[in-house]
């Protein structure tokens, strides 16, 4: 089990953790996932919430292929083309997030970028996992 670290001297995080200490296990680096379908096409053009869901679904397939689960992820890096759109849909994005992670919050960073490799992608999510056993 990994240990979440949220120092009292820092603002209480909402929706992420300040740090996660990996307690042994295998480290797996998860490449950035966008809203690709099984044919390599970006789906849900213009819908950041549905693209967030698809990107997490793709991340889940990847972590399970490594014999892990979403709660083994200790760090997420989220790239968005429009942080305002992300913020405006935070409630819906949070509901989607909880379907994959429950109440577990890894260390996270959100970065707004001018573009992503896939033109129709609004979001890309990469991660680092520590898989026990």
GUMI-931760 format. One record per residue: x, y, z of N, C-alpha, C in turn; residue in three letters; residue number from 0. Coordinates in steps of 0.02 Angstrom, whole numbers, padded with zeros to 5 digits, m for minus. Each point is the difference from the previous one (the first is absolute). Layout:
+--------+--------+--------+--------+--------+--------+--------+--------+--------+-----+-----+
!   n.xx !   n.yy !   n.zz !  ca.xx !  ca.yy !  ca.zz !   c.xx !   c.yy !   c.zz !   r !   k !
+--------+--------+--------+--------+--------+--------+--------+--------+--------+-----+-----+
!      X !      Y !      Z !      X !      Y !      Z !      X !      Y !      Z ! ALA ! NUM !
...
+--------+--------+--------+--------+--------+--------+--------+--------+--------+-----+-----+
***
This chain:
+--------+--------+--------+--------+--------+--------+--------+--------+--------+-----+-----+
!   n.xx !   n.yy !   n.zz !  ca.xx !  ca.yy !  ca.zz !   c.xx !   c.yy !   c.zz !   r !   k !
+--------+--------+--------+--------+--------+--------+--------+--------+--------+-----+-----+
!  00042 ! m00059 !  00000 ! m00042 !  00059 !  00000 !  00044 !  00062 !  00000 ! UNK !   0 !
! m00017 !  00049 ! m00042 !  00037 !  00062 ! m00003 ! m00025 !  00048 !  00053 ! UNK !   1 !
!  00042 !  00046 !  00023 ! m00017 !  00046 !  00053 ! m00011 !  00071 ! m00027 ! UNK !   2 !
! m00059 !  00027 !  00011 ! m00016 !  00068 ! m00020 !  00029 !  00048 !  00052 ! UNK !   3 !
!  00032 !  00054 ! m00024 !  00031 !  00050 !  00044 ! m00029 !  00068 ! m00015 ! UNK !   4 !
! m00035 !  00029 !  00049 ! m00028 !  00067 ! m00006 !  00021 !  00040 !  00062 ! UNK !   5 !
!  00056 !  00037 ! m00003 !  00025 !  00036 !  00059 ! m00050 !  00052 !  00025 ! UNK !   6 !
! m00007 !  00004 !  00066 ! m00044 !  00048 !  00031 !  00020 !  00072 ! m00016 ! UNK !   7 !
!  00064 !  00012 ! m00015 !  00024 !  00067 ! m00013 ! m00020 !  00026 ! m00069 ! UNK !   8 !
! m00029 ! m00043 ! m00042 ! m00022 !  00020 ! m00067 ! m00076 !  00000 ! m00002 ! UNK !   9 !
! m00027 !  00037 ! m00048 ! m00072 !  00002 ! m00009 ! m00025 ! m00072 ! m00012 ! UNK !  10 !
! m00058 ! m00015 !  00029 ! m00028 ! m00067 ! m00009 ! m00018 ! m00011 ! m00073 ! UNK !  11 !
!  00027 ! m00052 ! m00030 ! m00014 ! m00012 ! m00071 ! m00071 ! m00026 ! m00010 ! UNK !  12 !
! m00030 !  00021 ! m00054 ! m00067 ! m00025 ! m00019 !  00008 ! m00032 ! m00069 ! UNK !  13 !
! m00011 ! m00064 ! m00004 !  00005 ! m00035 ! m00064 !  00069 ! m00023 ! m00020 ! UNK !  14 !
!  00047 !  00005 !  00045 !  00068 ! m00025 ! m00012 !  00035 ! m00007 !  00067 ! UNK !  15 !
!  00060 ! m00029 !  00000 !  00041 ! m00003 !  00060 !  00065 !  00037 ! m00014 ! UNK !  16 !
!  00030 !  00030 !  00052 !  00064 !  00035 ! m00009 !  00055 ! m00049 ! m00019 ! UNK !  17 !
! m00001 ! m00059 !  00029 !  00051 ! m00050 ! m00015 ! m00028 ! m00070 !  00014 ! UNK !  18 !
!  00029 ! m00049 ! m00032 ! m00016 ! m00070 !  00014 !  00066 ! m00037 !  00005 ! UNK !  19 !
!  00011 ! m00032 !  00057 !  00060 ! m00040 !  00009 ! m00013 ! m00071 ! m00023 ! UNK !  20 !
!  00041 ! m00022 ! m00047 ! m00006 ! m00068 ! m00026 !  00031 ! m00048 !  00051 ! UNK !  21 !
! m00038 ! m00049 !  00020 !  00022 ! m00048 !  00050 !  00018 ! m00066 ! m00035 ! UNK !  22 !
!  00060 ! m00002 ! m00029 !  00024 ! m00059 ! m00036 ! m00040 ! m00010 ! m00064 ! UNK !  23 !
!  00013 ! m00053 ! m00036 ! m00037 ! m00015 ! m00060 !  00038 !  00017 ! m00064 ! UNK !  24 !
! m00034 ! m00013 ! m00055 !  00027 !  00014 ! m00067 ! m00023 !  00069 ! m00023 ! UNK !  25 !
!  00046 !  00040 ! m00025 ! m00018 !  00065 ! m00028 ! m00017 ! m00009 ! m00073 ! UNK !  26 !
! m00058 !  00026 ! m00020 ! m00023 ! m00003 ! m00069 ! m00015 !  00071 ! m00023 ! UNK !  27 !
!  00030 !  00019 ! m00056 ! m00010 !  00067 ! m00028 ! m00053 ! m00006 ! m00055 ! UNK !  28 !
! m00054 !  00036 !  00007 ! m00057 ! m00004 ! m00046 !  00003 !  00057 ! m00049 ! UNK !  29 !
!  00006 ! m00016 ! m00063 !  00002 !  00052 ! m00053 ! m00065 !  00038 ! m00002 ! UNK !  30 !
!  00004 !  00061 ! m00026 ! m00059 !  00042 ! m00005 ! m00055 ! m00033 ! m00041 ! UNK !  31 !
! m00061 !  00004 !  00026 ! m00058 ! m00029 ! m00034 ! m00048 !  00056 ! m00018 ! UNK !  32 !
! m00024 ! m00002 ! m00061 ! m00053 !  00045 ! m00023 ! m00063 ! m00040 ! m00011 ! UNK !  33 !
! m00051 !  00031 ! m00027 ! m00065 ! m00033 ! m00009 ! m00001 ! m00042 ! m00065 ! UNK !  34 !
!  00049 ! m00045 ! m00007 !  00000 ! m00046 ! m00057 ! m00051 ! m00055 !  00009 ! UNK !  35 !
! m00033 ! m00019 ! m00055 ! m00041 ! m00060 !  00001 !  00045 ! m00058 ! m00021 ! UNK !  36 !
! m00030 ! m00059 ! m00008 !  00040 ! m00060 ! m00017 !  00031 !  00003 ! m00070 ! UNK !  37 !
! m00020 !  00050 ! m00041 !  00027 !  00007 ! m00067 !  00052 !  00056 ! m00005 ! UNK !  38 !
!  00016 !  00031 !  00058 !  00049 !  00054 !  00000 ! m00028 !  00067 ! m00021 ! UNK !  39 !
! m00066 !  00007 !  00003 ! m00032 !  00063 ! m00017 ! m00019 !  00037 !  00064 ! UNK !  40 !
!  00011 !  00066 !  00002 ! m00022 !  00039 !  00057 ! m00076 !  00006 ! m00002 ! UNK !  41 !
! m00032 ! m00018 !  00056 ! m00073 !  00002 !  00003 ! m00023 !  00058 !  00044 ! UNK !  42 !
! m00064 !  00015 ! m00005 ! m00032 !  00052 !  00041 !  00030 !  00070 ! m00012 ! UNK !  43 !
!  00008 !  00017 ! m00064 !  00028 !  00066 ! m00018 ! m00039 !  00055 !  00036 ! UNK !  44 !
!  00037 !  00045 !  00031 ! m00029 !  00058 !  00032 ! m00029 ! m00011 !  00069 ! UNK !  45 !
!  00002 ! m00062 !  00025 ! m00029 ! m00015 !  00066 !  00055 ! m00022 !  00048 ! UNK !  46 !
!  00023 !  00047 !  00042 !  00056 ! m00014 !  00045 ! m00017 ! m00054 !  00052 ! UNK !  47 !
! m00063 ! m00003 !  00022 ! m00020 ! m00049 !  00051 !  00004 ! m00071 ! m00029 ! UNK !  48 !
! m00029 ! m00009 ! m00059 !  00002 ! m00066 ! m00032 !  00071 ! m00019 ! m00020 ! UNK !  49 !
!  00039 !  00049 ! m00021 !  00070 ! m00016 ! m00017 !  00039 ! m00018 !  00063 ! UNK !  50 !
! m00014 !  00033 !  00056 !  00031 ! m00017 !  00064 ! m00016 ! m00073 !  00017 ! UNK !  51 !
! m00063 ! m00018 ! m00007 ! m00022 ! m00069 !  00015 !  00037 ! m00050 ! m00045 ! UNK !  52 !
!  00003 !  00014 ! m00065 !  00033 ! m00047 ! m00046 !  00075 ! m00004 !  00014 ! UNK !  53 !
!  00032 !  00056 !  00016 !  00071 ! m00002 !  00016 !  00013 ! m00042 !  00062 ! UNK !  54 !
! m00043 !  00008 !  00051 !  00007 ! m00042 !  00061 ! m00014 ! m00073 ! m00015 ! UNK !  55 !
! m00049 ! m00014 ! m00042 ! m00014 ! m00069 ! m00019 !  00061 ! m00031 ! m00034 ! UNK !  56 !
!  00033 !  00038 ! m00043 !  00060 ! m00025 ! m00034 !  00058 ! m00009 !  00050 ! UNK !  57 !
!  00005 !  00045 !  00048 !  00050 ! m00007 !  00053 ! m00014 ! m00063 !  00041 ! UNK !  58 !
! m00063 ! m00013 !  00014 ! m00019 ! m00059 !  00039 !  00018 ! m00065 ! m00038 ! UNK !  59 !
! m00013 ! m00002 ! m00065 !  00019 ! m00058 ! m00040 !  00076 ! m00011 !  00005 ! UNK !  60 !
!  00037 !  00055 ! m00004 !  00073 ! m00005 !  00003 !  00025 ! m00025 !  00067 ! UNK !  61 !
! m00026 !  00028 !  00054 !  00023 ! m00020 !  00067 ! m00019 ! m00072 !  00015 ! UNK !  62 !
! m00059 ! m00021 ! m00023 ! m00020 ! m00070 !  00010 !  00043 ! m00048 ! m00040 ! UNK !  63 !
!  00023 !  00022 ! m00059 !  00045 ! m00042 ! m00039 !  00067 ! m00010 !  00037 ! UNK !  64 !
!  00016 !  00048 !  00044 !  00061 ! m00005 !  00041 ! m00015 ! m00034 !  00067 ! UNK !  65 !
! m00060 ! m00029 !  00006 ! m00023 ! m00036 !  00060 ! m00008 !  00046 !  00060 ! UNK !  66 !
! m00025 !  00060 ! m00014 ! m00013 !  00048 !  00053 ! m00071 !  00027 ! m00004 ! UNK !  67 !
! m00014 !  00046 !  00044 ! m00065 !  00034 !  00003 !  00010 !  00075 !  00002 ! UNK !  68 !
! m00052 !  00037 ! m00012 !  00005 !  00073 ! m00001 !  00026 !  00027 !  00067 ! UNK !  69 !
! m00016 ! m00032 !  00054 !  00023 !  00024 !  00066 !  00074 ! m00015 !  00012 ! UNK !  70 !
!  00033 ! m00033 ! m00048 !  00073 ! m00008 !  00004 !  00036 !  00061 ! m00029 ! UNK !  71 !
! m00038 !  00044 ! m00033 !  00030 !  00060 ! m00029 !  00017 !  00048 !  00056 ! UNK !  72 !
!  00063 !  00022 !  00002 !  00023 !  00046 !  00052 !  00006 !  00071 ! m00026 ! UNK !  73 !
!  00001 !  00010 ! m00066 !  00008 !  00066 ! m00030 ! m00037 !  00003 ! m00066 ! UNK !  74 !
! m00040 !  00051 ! m00009 ! m00033 !  00014 ! m00064 !  00022 !  00069 ! m00024 ! UNK !  75 !
!  00012 !  00004 ! m00065 !  00014 !  00064 ! m00033 ! m00052 !  00008 ! m00054 ! UNK !  76 !
! m00041 !  00053 !  00007 ! m00056 !  00012 ! m00045 !  00015 !  00062 ! m00041 ! UNK !  77 !
! m00001 ! m00009 ! m00066 !  00010 !  00055 ! m00046 ! m00068 !  00018 ! m00031 ! UNK !  78 !
! m00019 !  00063 !  00001 ! m00063 !  00022 ! m00030 !  00015 !  00058 ! m00048 ! UNK !  79 !
! m00040 !  00004 ! m00052 !  00006 !  00056 ! m00046 ! m00032 !  00063 !  00028 ! UNK !  80 !
! m00049 ! m00008 !  00045 ! m00037 !  00057 !  00025 ! m00017 ! m00010 !  00073 ! UNK !  81 !
!  00039 !  00030 !  00045 ! m00012 ! m00010 !  00072 ! m00066 !  00031 !  00021 ! UNK !  82 !
! m00024 !  00051 ! m00034 ! m00064 !  00029 !  00017 ! m00056 ! m00050 ! m00012 ! UNK !  83 !
!  00002 ! m00034 ! m00056 ! m00050 ! m00052 ! m00015 !  00004 ! m00056 !  00052 ! UNK !  84 !
!  00061 ! m00020 !  00018 !  00009 ! m00051 !  00052 ! m00031 !  00023 !  00065 ! UNK !  85 !
!  00013 !  00061 !  00021 ! m00028 !  00027 !  00062 ! m00075 !  00005 ! m00002 ! UNK !  86 !
! m00027 !  00020 ! m00056 ! m00073 !  00007 ! m00007 ! m00036 ! m00067 !  00005 ! UNK !  87 !
!  00035 ! m00054 ! m00015 ! m00029 ! m00068 !  00001 !  00027 ! m00042 !  00058 ! UNK !  88 !
!  00028 !  00034 !  00050 !  00033 ! m00035 !  00055 ! m00045 ! m00049 !  00037 ! UNK !  89 !
! m00063 !  00018 !  00010 ! m00046 ! m00044 !  00035 ! m00011 ! m00065 ! m00039 ! UNK !  90 !
! m00011 !  00005 ! m00065 ! m00010 ! m00059 ! m00042 !  00065 ! m00041 ! m00005 ! UNK !  91 !
!  00056 !  00035 ! m00007 !  00065 ! m00034 ! m00003 !  00013 ! m00037 !  00065 ! UNK !  92 !
! m00017 !  00031 !  00057 !  00008 ! m00032 !  00065 ! m00041 ! m00064 !  00005 ! UNK !  93 !
! m00062 !  00002 ! m00026 ! m00043 ! m00060 !  00002 !  00031 ! m00056 ! m00041 ! UNK !  94 !
!  00026 !  00017 ! m00059 !  00034 ! m00050 ! m00042 !  00061 ! m00027 !  00037 ! UNK !  95 !
!  00040 !  00045 !  00029 !  00060 ! m00020 !  00036 ! m00016 ! m00052 !  00053 ! UNK !  96 !
! m00052 !  00012 !  00039 ! m00018 ! m00046 !  00055 ! m00021 ! m00069 ! m00026 ! UNK !  97 !
! m00024 ! m00006 ! m00061 ! m00017 ! m00067 ! m00027 !  00062 ! m00042 ! m00010 ! UNK !  98 !
!  00058 !  00032 ! m00008 !  00063 ! m00036 ! m00011 !  00041 ! m00006 !  00064 ! UNK !  99 !
! m00001 !  00051 !  00042 !  00045 !  00003 !  00058 ! m00036 ! m00002 !  00067 ! UNK ! 100 !
! m00066 !  00006 !  00001 ! m00035 !  00005 !  00064 !  00022 !  00062 !  00037 ! UNK ! 101 !
!  00018 ! m00007 !  00063 !  00022 !  00057 !  00040 !  00076 !  00004 !  00006 ! UNK ! 102 !
!  00035 ! m00036 ! m00044 !  00074 !  00001 !  00000 !  00024 !  00058 ! m00045 ! UNK ! 103 !
!  00046 !  00039 !  00025 !  00028 !  00056 ! m00038 !  00076 ! m00003 ! m00002 ! UNK ! 104 !
!  00028 ! m00018 ! m00057 !  00073 !  00002 ! m00007 !  00025 !  00072 ! m00003 ! UNK ! 105 !
!  00064 !  00009 !  00001 !  00029 !  00066 ! m00014 ! m00018 !  00017 ! m00072 ! UNK ! 106 !
! m00021 !  00062 ! m00012 ! m00022 !  00019 ! m00067 !  00024 !  00069 ! m00019 ! UNK ! 107 !
!  00011 !  00008 ! m00065 !  00015 !  00065 ! m00028 ! m00042 !  00010 ! m00062 ! UNK ! 108 !
! m00029 !  00060 ! m00007 ! m00039 !  00019 ! m00059 !  00039 !  00055 ! m00036 ! UNK ! 109 !
!  00010 ! m00010 ! m00065 !  00038 !  00048 ! m00040 ! m00041 !  00018 ! m00062 ! UNK ! 110 !
! m00008 !  00065 ! m00012 ! m00032 !  00022 ! m00063 !  00054 !  00004 ! m00053 ! UNK ! 111 !
! m00014 ! m00028 ! m00059 !  00047 !  00000 ! m00055 ! m00034 !  00031 ! m00062 ! UNK ! 112 !
!  00040 !  00025 ! m00046 ! m00029 !  00031 ! m00059 ! m00026 ! m00051 ! m00050 ! UNK ! 113 !
!  00029 ! m00060 !  00001 ! m00024 ! m00053 ! m00045 !  00024 ! m00067 !  00026 ! UNK ! 114 !
! m00033 ! m00052 ! m00025 !  00019 ! m00069 !  00013 !  00016 ! m00032 ! m00067 ! UNK ! 115 !
!  00034 ! m00056 !  00001 !  00020 ! m00033 ! m00063 ! m00060 ! m00016 ! m00043 ! UNK ! 116 !
! m00054 ! m00024 !  00031 ! m00062 ! m00015 ! m00037 ! m00043 !  00063 ! m00001 ! UNK ! 117 !
! m00013 !  00027 ! m00059 ! m00035 !  00064 ! m00006 ! m00067 !  00003 !  00035 ! UNK ! 118 !
! m00040 ! m00054 ! m00002 ! m00067 !  00000 !  00030 !  00001 ! m00015 !  00075 ! UNK ! 119 !
!  00057 ! m00017 !  00027 !  00005 ! m00015 !  00072 ! m00001 !  00064 !  00040 ! UNK ! 120 !
! m00042 !  00001 !  00051 ! m00004 !  00057 !  00046 !  00039 ! m00012 !  00064 ! UNK ! 121 !
!  00017 ! m00064 !  00013 !  00032 ! m00019 !  00063 !  00044 ! m00060 ! m00012 ! UNK ! 122 !
!  00055 ! m00004 !  00037 !  00045 ! m00058 ! m00002 !  00021 ! m00012 !  00073 ! UNK ! 123 !
!  00000 ! m00064 !  00020 !  00016 ! m00017 !  00069 !  00055 ! m00054 !  00001 ! UNK ! 124 !
!  00053 !  00014 !  00037 !  00053 ! m00049 !  00009 !  00008 ! m00013 !  00075 ! UNK ! 125 !
!  00033 ! m00054 !  00017 !  00007 ! m00016 !  00071 !  00061 ! m00042 !  00017 ! UNK ! 126 !
!  00011 ! m00006 !  00065 !  00051 ! m00044 !  00027 ! m00036 ! m00043 !  00052 ! UNK ! 127 !
!  00010 ! m00065 ! m00003 ! m00032 ! m00046 !  00047 !  00054 ! m00040 !  00035 ! UNK ! 128 !
! m00016 ! m00021 !  00062 !  00042 ! m00047 !  00036 ! m00046 ! m00057 !  00018 ! UNK ! 129 !
!  00014 ! m00057 ! m00032 ! m00043 ! m00059 !  00006 !  00030 ! m00048 !  00051 ! UNK ! 130 !
! m00037 ! m00015 !  00051 !  00022 ! m00045 !  00054 ! m00003 ! m00073 ! m00024 ! UNK ! 131 !
!  00046 ! m00040 !  00026 ! m00002 ! m00072 ! m00013 !  00034 ! m00022 ! m00062 ! UNK ! 132 !
+--------+--------+--------+--------+--------+--------+--------+--------+--------+-----+-----+
***
